[in-house]
Amino acid sequence: VLGLRRGLDLARNAEAAGLRVVAICDADQARLDASGASPDIALYTDFDQLLQHPADAVVLANHFHQHAPFAIAALDAGRDVLSEITACMTGAEAVALVRAVERSDRVYMLAENWQFTAYNQEMRRLALAGEIGKFLYGEAEYVHPMSAATHNDYSPGANHWRNWIPATYYCTHSLGPLMYVTDTWPAAVNGFVVAADPEDPQQQATPRVNDTASVIMVRNRDGSLCKLLQYGLRGEGLYTRVHGNLGMMENLREGDQARLRVKKESFDDPEGRGYERVYTPPLPPAPVNAEGSGHAGADLFVSLAFADAVTTRRPAFFDVHRAVTMSMVGIQAWRSALRDGAPEPVPDLREEAARAEFENDHWSPDPAAAAEGQPPTGVSGNQTRMSVGPRLFQAK
Ligand SMILES: NC(=O)c1ccc[n+]([C@@H]2O[C@H](COP(=O)([O-])OP(=O)(O)OC[C@H]3O[C@@H](n4cnc5c(N)ncnc54)[C@H](O)[C@@H]3O)[C@@H](O)[C@H]2O)c1
């Protein structure tokens, strides 16, 4: 396991899912010291050493924007890979990752978790059973505001990824549930941004140079449409809503958000009555109790899905193709947002022609890749930190 913040959750859940953790790695010695790892687990500060350690699989929970090169190295070293989000930061990385999976005989899975909440799993079950008919329109929200104190604790240093990733890039927690429930595939996006807010006292006490939130309109290959909302607006909550040509389902936004509402019109009901059902679906049965595993019980199901993929050698739902597609939605939506919402295609990298188009696309907002032609991290450019930085340091 690489990266001992989120990685400790993934390690704990891997063990709960029947996998054995044999080695952990973090460049930060203090994180290793505080890990509480049992003496039979090897500790490393260097990823190359971790890769030397005999193991079947590597779990990547290093920084958000650095997964693809580590995943490719692990696949080339013969390891199965469970990668935290996001899969890749550029089109070139997406193509390289797909090719690395294909030239290995290894499993690659993205550790997106929110589709495994009880209500999202129930929605998938109902969708597969035909409850809402053909999928037409969906919307999903991952609204997760943070106080400045929490943000700064999670994001040490001005160059930490949470301080600069553009507002469209963290889109898998909204898109993942929609793809999982409906089996749809994005084809094109329009991106819009709620800009950084100079009057927000919480934002002002951070060194952020990105925006508040984004809205992404996704046109799917099956003709359906999705709307995604992500990140730092006030009003914490996660939401999934799907409309089909025979009904609608959504989790509730008020009170207990784990409740599901399923609505069918009278004219679509064979009994002619129609109905509105509101109930709290349970998590599906699991070999161990999922409740306390993290993120409303969803986290255990990530590890169970990975354990299943590595033992059966069958691709996980979020295999490399869906993984890079989700990342490309965030990347292409940023291109779109910088062009005032103009449509951008989401390539289908299962096809060689699409790979050829994107294999040299190194367009990246990563400050470490700064060069002429690279995009800014905020819709108003990269200047935000100039105004907020001094206030951060006063606040600290
Ligand atoms: N799915 C979820 O609900 C969820 C929740 C939190 C975080 N995450 C994801 O987990 C990942 C990690 O985020 P985070 O919040 O844990 O923190 P983070 O990015 O701040 O920490 C990453 C850790 O990895 C270590 N690290 C990074 N590169 C390394 C390298 N080359 N060698 C050794 N150690 C290295 C760092 O020292 C640090 O301890 C991100 O991709 C994030 O998106 C997902």
PDBQT file of the ligand as one rigid body, heavy atoms in Angstrom, charges set to zero:
ROOT
HETATM    1  N1  LIG A 401     -12.447   7.765  -2.343  1.00  0.00    +0.000 N 
HETATM    2  C1  LIG A 401     -12.431   8.532  -1.283  1.00  0.00    +0.000 C 
HETATM    3  O1  LIG A 401     -13.426   8.669  -0.597  1.00  0.00    +0.000 OA
HETATM    4  C2  LIG A 401     -11.156   9.245  -0.926  1.00  0.00    +0.000 A 
HETATM    5  C3  LIG A 401     -11.021   9.915   0.296  1.00  0.00    +0.000 A 
HETATM    6  C4  LIG A 401      -9.797  10.554   0.577  1.00  0.00    +0.000 A 
HETATM    7  C5  LIG A 401      -8.773  10.502  -0.355  1.00  0.00    +0.000 A 
HETATM    8  N2  LIG A 401      -8.951   9.839  -1.524  1.00  0.00    +0.000 N 
HETATM    9  C6  LIG A 401      -7.866   9.767  -2.514  1.00  0.00    +0.000 C 
HETATM   10  O2  LIG A 401      -6.725   9.191  -1.903  1.00  0.00    +0.000 OA
HETATM   11  C7  LIG A 401      -5.536   9.750  -2.446  1.00  0.00    +0.000 C 
HETATM   12  C8  LIG A 401      -4.659  10.285  -1.335  1.00  0.00    +0.000 C 
HETATM   13  O3  LIG A 401      -5.305  11.371  -0.737  1.00  0.00    +0.000 OA
HETATM   14  P1  LIG A 401      -5.063  11.719   0.808  1.00  0.00    +0.000 P 
HETATM   15  O4  LIG A 401      -6.095  12.651   1.231  1.00  0.00    +0.000 OA
HETATM   16  O5  LIG A 401      -4.893  10.434   1.554  1.00  0.00    +0.000 OA
HETATM   17  O6  LIG A 401      -3.759  12.500   0.938  1.00  0.00    +0.000 OA
HETATM   18  P2  LIG A 401      -2.474  13.064   0.344  1.00  0.00    +0.000 P 
HETATM   19  O7  LIG A 401      -2.465  13.172  -1.113  1.00  0.00    +0.000 OA
HETATM   20  O8  LIG A 401      -2.271  14.282   1.135  1.00  0.00    +0.000 OA
HETATM   21  O9  LIG A 401      -1.429  11.974   0.889  1.00  0.00    +0.000 OA
HETATM   22  C9  LIG A 401      -0.780  11.053   0.101  1.00  0.00    +0.000 C 
HETATM   23  C10 LIG A 401       0.239  10.309   0.944  1.00  0.00    +0.000 C 
HETATM   24  O10 LIG A 401       1.078   9.587   0.031  1.00  0.00    +0.000 OA
HETATM   25  C11 LIG A 401       2.429   9.828   0.340  1.00  0.00    +0.000 C 
HETATM   26  N3  LIG A 401       3.167   9.813  -0.922  1.00  0.00    +0.000 N 
HETATM   27  C12 LIG A 401       2.885  10.531  -2.024  1.00  0.00    +0.000 A 
HETATM   28  N4  LIG A 401       3.762  10.246  -3.002  1.00  0.00    +0.000 NA
HETATM   29  C13 LIG A 401       4.614   9.345  -2.486  1.00  0.00    +0.000 A 
HETATM   30  C14 LIG A 401       5.748   8.668  -3.014  1.00  0.00    +0.000 A 
HETATM   31  N5  LIG A 401       6.183   8.871  -4.268  1.00  0.00    +0.000 N 
HETATM   32  N6  LIG A 401       6.408   7.796  -2.216  1.00  0.00    +0.000 NA
HETATM   33  C15 LIG A 401       5.991   7.579  -0.950  1.00  0.00    +0.000 A 
HETATM   34  N7  LIG A 401       4.936   8.198  -0.395  1.00  0.00    +0.000 NA
HETATM   35  C16 LIG A 401       4.251   9.064  -1.163  1.00  0.00    +0.000 A 
HETATM   36  C17 LIG A 401       2.464  11.194   0.995  1.00  0.00    +0.000 C 
HETATM   37  O11 LIG A 401       3.591  11.341   1.847  1.00  0.00    +0.000 OA
HETATM   38  C18 LIG A 401       1.162  11.204   1.769  1.00  0.00    +0.000 C 
HETATM   39  O12 LIG A 401       1.311  10.658   3.068  1.00  0.00    +0.000 OA
HETATM   40  C19 LIG A 401      -5.989  10.806  -3.446  1.00  0.00    +0.000 C 
HETATM   41  O13 LIG A 401      -5.952  10.259  -4.705  1.00  0.00    +0.000 OA
HETATM   42  C20 LIG A 401      -7.416  11.107  -3.039  1.00  0.00    +0.000 C 
HETATM   43  O14 LIG A 401      -8.185  11.510  -4.121  1.00  0.00    +0.000 OA
HETATM   44  C21 LIG A 401     -10.119   9.220  -1.819  1.00  0.00    +0.000 A 
ENDROOT
TORSDOF 0
